[in-house]
């Protein structure tokens, strides 16, 4: 098989993608993931065999260093947020979930562990969620999700502690966010990144990438604003206030192309994503050790 084509015979720039029906589209994306081929996201080539590190050297471009990668499908939607509105169902804008199938407003780290997941690692019952994409009033389900755990620091990384909660991006943003945190793009050709949803050609996939912070303060599993216990690395080093380096979670979501009327449920500029660690912790720690060589 050519390294630039999926096992379904689809050119990875998305050519002819919309000639297929929804079920066929999902099969095509699944074939791309399962085939271990190269998938272009945010201007760089990527995909390693699931659960294996690709390399043991930091390098420019995406993903930027040794990584683990897992495919996950969408599981459900609701108006809950187990971090911002914990225990208060229905108070949030609508979210779409990948990973743990049971996530709702009452979910905790303990309640997630061991529950069924849509990710291709049974050890990962974590939950990952993000604002639902709507076109007019119709929900647009992601065709697939890809979760990367990447070593982006010179120092060794530690597995996220059991129960860690993280938020990336600003759910209340009313202006453009940093593209290093949240960015949209279209598959194929030159990878321009956008702060708002672009209009992709009919033969392209719409892609969203959200990068989570990589430095933990070593103390708290959450914080009052759900962010201050975490920070982004400065270059390849963590600040003294947050000395524990953890893998970067790079969440990549693939959608069919949408019209200029499409919006995420949180607002034009307010794309974000949330995470609660529901990994089988011993298995997770074993995997993360691979990233340190």
VEXSE-95442 format. One record per residue (C-alpha): residue in three letters; chain; x, y, z. Coordinates in Angstrom, 2 decimals. Layout:
BEGIN
> ala | A | X | Y | Z
...
END
This chain:
BEGIN
> unk | A | 0.00 | 0.00 | 0.00
> unk | A | 1.31 | 3.43 | -0.89
> unk | A | 2.27 | 5.50 | 2.17
> unk | A | 0.06 | 8.31 | 0.93
> unk | A | -3.19 | 6.38 | 0.47
> unk | A | -5.57 | 4.63 | 2.82
> unk | A | -6.42 | 0.96 | 2.54
> unk | A | -9.78 | 2.14 | 1.15
> unk | A | -7.95 | 3.66 | -1.81
> unk | A | -8.79 | 7.25 | -0.80
> unk | A | -6.15 | 9.91 | -1.46
> unk | A | -5.42 | 11.48 | 1.89
> unk | A | -6.16 | 14.98 | 0.64
> unk | A | -9.81 | 13.90 | 0.81
> unk | A | -10.39 | 13.72 | -2.95
> unk | A | -13.82 | 12.21 | -3.76
> unk | A | -14.62 | 11.94 | -0.05
> unk | A | -18.11 | 13.37 | -0.44
> unk | A | -19.04 | 10.85 | -3.10
> unk | A | -19.43 | 8.35 | -0.27
> unk | A | -22.36 | 8.08 | 2.13
> unk | A | -21.99 | 8.72 | 5.89
> unk | A | -21.37 | 5.06 | 6.74
> unk | A | -18.78 | 4.73 | 4.00
> unk | A | -17.09 | 7.93 | 5.17
> unk | A | -16.67 | 6.52 | 8.66
> unk | A | -15.20 | 3.33 | 7.20
> unk | A | -12.75 | 5.38 | 5.13
> unk | A | -11.57 | 7.36 | 8.15
> unk | A | -11.31 | 4.16 | 10.19
> unk | A | -9.24 | 2.58 | 7.41
> unk | A | -6.89 | 5.58 | 7.44
> unk | A | -6.37 | 5.18 | 11.18
> unk | A | -6.08 | 1.39 | 11.15
> unk | A | -3.73 | 1.36 | 8.18
> unk | A | -0.94 | 3.19 | 10.00
> unk | A | -0.55 | 5.56 | 7.06
> unk | A | 0.44 | 9.20 | 7.09
> unk | A | -2.35 | 11.68 | 7.81
> unk | A | -1.76 | 15.40 | 7.33
> unk | A | -2.95 | 17.62 | 10.19
> unk | A | -2.04 | 21.23 | 10.98
> unk | A | 0.73 | 21.34 | 8.42
> unk | A | 2.67 | 18.19 | 9.25
> unk | A | 2.69 | 14.47 | 8.62
> unk | A | 1.75 | 12.17 | 11.45
> unk | A | 0.58 | 8.76 | 12.57
> unk | A | 2.37 | 6.12 | 14.58
> unk | A | 1.11 | 2.63 | 15.32
> unk | A | -1.35 | 2.91 | 18.21
> unk | A | 0.32 | 2.61 | 21.57
> unk | A | 3.88 | 2.89 | 20.28
> unk | A | 6.31 | 5.77 | 20.38
> unk | A | 7.34 | 7.04 | 16.97
> unk | A | 10.75 | 8.37 | 17.89
> unk | A | 12.79 | 9.30 | 20.91
> unk | A | 13.91 | 12.75 | 19.80
> unk | A | 12.17 | 16.10 | 19.98
> unk | A | 11.68 | 17.52 | 16.52
> unk | A | 9.99 | 20.47 | 14.80
> unk | A | 6.51 | 20.15 | 13.37
> unk | A | 3.63 | 18.06 | 14.60
> unk | A | 3.57 | 16.19 | 16.88
> unk | A | 7.02 | 17.41 | 17.92
> unk | A | 8.46 | 14.42 | 19.71
> unk | A | 7.84 | 10.84 | 20.86
> unk | A | 4.14 | 10.10 | 20.98
> unk | A | 1.36 | 7.60 | 21.60
> unk | A | -1.73 | 7.80 | 19.40
> unk | A | -5.23 | 6.36 | 19.75
> unk | A | -8.31 | 6.50 | 17.56
> unk | A | -11.62 | 7.35 | 19.26
> unk | A | -15.13 | 7.74 | 17.89
> unk | A | -17.92 | 10.01 | 19.12
> unk | A | -20.10 | 8.46 | 21.81
> unk | A | -22.85 | 10.93 | 22.78
> unk | A | -23.84 | 14.55 | 23.33
> unk | A | -25.46 | 16.38 | 26.23
> unk | A | -25.67 | 19.78 | 27.95
> unk | A | -23.41 | 18.72 | 30.83
> unk | A | -19.91 | 19.69 | 31.93
> unk | A | -18.41 | 17.50 | 34.64
> unk | A | -15.66 | 20.05 | 35.34
> unk | A | -17.25 | 23.50 | 35.13
> unk | A | -20.78 | 22.47 | 36.19
> unk | A | -20.00 | 19.31 | 38.15
> unk | A | -23.15 | 17.71 | 39.54
> unk | A | -25.44 | 20.20 | 37.81
> unk | A | -26.92 | 18.58 | 34.68
> unk | A | -28.17 | 20.68 | 31.79
> unk | A | -26.40 | 23.94 | 32.67
> unk | A | -23.80 | 23.86 | 29.90
> unk | A | -23.85 | 24.52 | 26.19
> unk | A | -24.01 | 21.27 | 24.24
> unk | A | -20.93 | 19.04 | 24.24
> unk | A | -19.82 | 16.10 | 22.12
> unk | A | -17.84 | 13.31 | 23.80
> unk | A | -15.25 | 10.81 | 22.68
> unk | A | -13.82 | 8.11 | 24.92
> unk | A | -15.87 | 7.19 | 27.98
> unk | A | -19.46 | 6.38 | 27.01
> unk | A | -20.96 | 7.21 | 30.42
> unk | A | -19.86 | 10.83 | 30.88
> unk | A | -22.41 | 13.23 | 32.33
> unk | A | -22.49 | 16.08 | 34.84
> unk | A | -22.04 | 13.69 | 37.76
> unk | A | -19.00 | 11.88 | 36.35
> unk | A | -15.90 | 11.72 | 38.51
> unk | A | -12.51 | 10.21 | 37.92
> unk | A | -13.53 | 7.22 | 40.05
> unk | A | -16.79 | 6.71 | 38.17
> unk | A | -15.04 | 6.69 | 34.79
> unk | A | -12.45 | 3.97 | 35.45
> unk | A | -13.31 | 0.65 | 33.87
> unk | A | -16.34 | 1.93 | 31.97
> unk | A | -16.78 | 1.28 | 28.22
> unk | A | -14.87 | 3.54 | 25.87
> unk | A | -14.94 | 4.44 | 22.18
> unk | A | -11.14 | 4.65 | 22.08
> unk | A | -9.06 | 1.78 | 20.73
> unk | A | -7.29 | 1.24 | 24.06
> unk | A | -9.46 | -0.52 | 26.64
> unk | A | -7.14 | 0.87 | 29.33
> unk | A | -8.23 | 4.42 | 28.51
> unk | A | -11.66 | 5.16 | 29.99
> unk | A | -10.82 | 8.86 | 30.10
> unk | A | -13.36 | 11.34 | 28.83
> unk | A | -12.60 | 14.01 | 26.25
> unk | A | -15.27 | 16.55 | 25.31
> unk | A | -15.68 | 19.70 | 23.24
> unk | A | -18.50 | 22.00 | 22.07
> unk | A | -20.82 | 20.40 | 19.55
> unk | A | -20.56 | 21.58 | 15.97
> unk | A | -23.88 | 22.70 | 14.51
> unk | A | -24.89 | 23.58 | 10.97
> unk | A | -28.13 | 25.49 | 11.39
> unk | A | -29.79 | 23.33 | 14.08
> unk | A | -28.27 | 20.04 | 12.95
> unk | A | -25.56 | 18.42 | 15.04
> unk | A | -22.46 | 17.53 | 13.01
> unk | A | -20.84 | 14.46 | 14.53
> unk | A | -17.09 | 14.09 | 14.10
> unk | A | -16.20 | 11.30 | 11.71
> unk | A | -13.35 | 10.34 | 14.00
> unk | A | -11.17 | 11.60 | 16.81
> unk | A | -7.44 | 11.06 | 17.24
> unk | A | -5.79 | 11.50 | 20.63
> unk | A | -2.03 | 12.04 | 20.82
> unk | A | 0.07 | 11.92 | 23.98
> unk | A | 3.32 | 13.68 | 23.05
> unk | A | 6.60 | 14.30 | 24.88
> unk | A | 7.29 | 17.98 | 24.20
> unk | A | 9.87 | 18.72 | 26.93
> unk | A | 13.56 | 17.88 | 27.28
> unk | A | 12.94 | 16.55 | 30.77
> unk | A | 11.24 | 13.21 | 31.24
> unk | A | 7.46 | 13.24 | 31.29
> unk | A | 5.30 | 11.62 | 33.97
> unk | A | 1.87 | 10.14 | 33.43
> unk | A | -0.93 | 12.51 | 34.34
> unk | A | -2.00 | 11.65 | 37.89
> unk | A | -5.18 | 9.67 | 38.44
> unk | A | -8.16 | 12.01 | 38.42
> unk | A | -6.43 | 15.00 | 36.80
> unk | A | -8.84 | 17.46 | 35.15
> unk | A | -7.80 | 19.83 | 32.37
> unk | A | -9.38 | 22.48 | 30.16
> unk | A | -7.72 | 23.77 | 26.97
> unk | A | -9.01 | 26.86 | 25.21
> unk | A | -11.49 | 29.49 | 26.39
> unk | A | -15.18 | 28.59 | 26.44
> unk | A | -16.04 | 32.29 | 26.84
> unk | A | -13.73 | 33.71 | 24.18
> unk | A | -15.14 | 36.61 | 22.18
> unk | A | -12.02 | 37.15 | 20.10
> unk | A | -9.53 | 34.94 | 18.32
> unk | A | -7.58 | 32.50 | 20.47
> unk | A | -3.97 | 31.45 | 20.04
> unk | A | -3.71 | 28.92 | 17.22
> unk | A | -1.07 | 27.06 | 19.24
> unk | A | -3.92 | 26.06 | 21.55
> unk | A | -6.97 | 25.83 | 19.28
> unk | A | -6.96 | 25.75 | 15.47
> unk | A | -9.14 | 24.71 | 12.55
> unk | A | -7.86 | 23.59 | 9.17
> unk | A | -8.83 | 21.77 | 5.96
> unk | A | -7.21 | 18.53 | 4.87
> unk | A | -4.99 | 18.36 | 1.83
> unk | A | -2.62 | 20.86 | 0.26
> unk | A | -1.07 | 23.67 | 2.26
> unk | A | -2.21 | 23.57 | 5.88
> unk | A | -3.43 | 27.05 | 6.77
> unk | A | -4.71 | 27.18 | 10.34
> unk | A | -7.72 | 29.27 | 11.27
> unk | A | -9.14 | 30.69 | 14.49
> unk | A | -12.68 | 30.18 | 13.22
> unk | A | -14.32 | 27.42 | 11.20
> unk | A | -13.14 | 27.59 | 7.58
> unk | A | -15.14 | 26.64 | 4.53
> unk | A | -13.36 | 23.56 | 3.20
> unk | A | -13.82 | 22.25 | -0.32
> unk | A | -16.27 | 19.40 | -0.79
> unk | A | -13.40 | 16.96 | -1.23
> unk | A | -11.70 | 17.91 | 2.05
> unk | A | -12.14 | 17.12 | 5.72
> unk | A | -12.62 | 19.85 | 8.30
> unk | A | -10.11 | 19.38 | 11.12
> unk | A | -9.97 | 20.74 | 14.66
> unk | A | -6.85 | 20.50 | 16.81
> unk | A | -6.79 | 21.36 | 20.52
> unk | A | -3.51 | 21.23 | 22.46
> unk | A | -3.64 | 20.76 | 26.23
> unk | A | -1.05 | 22.17 | 28.68
> unk | A | 2.04 | 20.12 | 29.49
> unk | A | 3.15 | 21.24 | 32.96
> unk | A | 1.48 | 20.33 | 36.28
> unk | A | 2.04 | 22.00 | 39.65
> unk | A | 2.46 | 18.58 | 41.27
> unk | A | -0.23 | 19.24 | 43.87
> unk | A | -3.79 | 19.84 | 42.69
> unk | A | -5.93 | 17.70 | 40.38
> unk | A | -8.09 | 20.75 | 39.61
> unk | A | -8.24 | 24.45 | 40.50
> unk | A | -10.86 | 27.15 | 40.98
> unk | A | -10.66 | 28.33 | 37.37
> unk | A | -9.85 | 24.76 | 36.19
> unk | A | -6.63 | 26.02 | 34.61
> unk | A | -4.15 | 27.42 | 37.14
> unk | A | -2.94 | 23.98 | 38.28
> unk | A | -1.63 | 23.50 | 34.72
> unk | A | 0.58 | 25.62 | 32.45
> unk | A | 1.99 | 25.37 | 28.97
> unk | A | 5.71 | 24.76 | 28.69
> unk | A | 7.95 | 27.66 | 27.74
> unk | A | 9.77 | 26.27 | 24.75
> unk | A | 10.67 | 22.78 | 25.92
> unk | A | 10.85 | 23.50 | 29.66
> unk | A | 8.28 | 23.72 | 32.46
> unk | A | 8.23 | 26.76 | 34.77
> unk | A | 9.36 | 26.35 | 38.39
> unk | A | 5.79 | 26.88 | 39.57
> unk | A | 4.66 | 23.84 | 37.56
> unk | A | 7.69 | 21.54 | 37.57
> unk | A | 6.09 | 18.24 | 36.57
> unk | A | 6.20 | 17.67 | 32.82
> unk | A | 3.36 | 15.55 | 31.43
> unk | A | 2.62 | 14.49 | 27.85
> unk | A | 0.80 | 17.02 | 25.72
> unk | A | -2.65 | 15.80 | 24.77
> unk | A | -3.21 | 16.88 | 21.18
> unk | A | -6.83 | 16.23 | 20.33
> unk | A | -7.59 | 16.07 | 16.60
> unk | A | -11.17 | 15.84 | 15.34
> unk | A | -12.17 | 15.13 | 11.74
> unk | A | -15.48 | 16.40 | 10.34
> unk | A | -17.11 | 16.55 | 6.94
> unk | A | -16.89 | 19.99 | 5.32
> unk | A | -19.55 | 22.45 | 6.49
> unk | A | -21.06 | 25.70 | 5.26
> unk | A | -20.27 | 29.21 | 6.46
> unk | A | -23.27 | 28.99 | 8.78
> unk | A | -21.66 | 26.31 | 10.96
> unk | A | -20.81 | 27.22 | 14.56
> unk | A | -19.75 | 25.41 | 17.70
> unk | A | -22.24 | 25.54 | 20.56
> unk | A | -20.04 | 27.78 | 22.72
> unk | A | -19.72 | 30.56 | 20.14
> unk | A | -17.72 | 31.65 | 17.10
> unk | A | -14.33 | 32.04 | 18.84
> unk | A | -14.92 | 29.87 | 21.92
> unk | A | -13.62 | 26.48 | 20.82
> unk | A | -12.16 | 24.46 | 23.70
> unk | A | -11.86 | 20.93 | 25.05
> unk | A | -11.92 | 19.19 | 28.44
> unk | A | -10.30 | 16.06 | 29.85
> unk | A | -10.65 | 13.91 | 32.97
> unk | A | -8.09 | 11.16 | 33.44
> unk | A | -9.86 | 7.82 | 33.59
> unk | A | -6.91 | 5.66 | 32.55
> unk | A | -6.02 | 2.40 | 34.20
> unk | A | -3.15 | 4.16 | 35.93
> unk | A | -0.55 | 1.35 | 36.03
> unk | A | -1.09 | 0.65 | 32.32
> unk | A | -0.91 | 4.37 | 31.55
> unk | A | 2.34 | 4.78 | 33.45
> unk | A | 3.87 | 1.87 | 31.57
> unk | A | 2.93 | 3.43 | 28.23
> unk | A | 4.24 | 6.88 | 29.16
> unk | A | 7.62 | 5.40 | 30.14
> unk | A | 8.08 | 4.58 | 26.44
> unk | A | 8.14 | 8.29 | 25.67
> unk | A | 11.24 | 8.82 | 27.82
> unk | A | 13.32 | 6.23 | 26.01
END
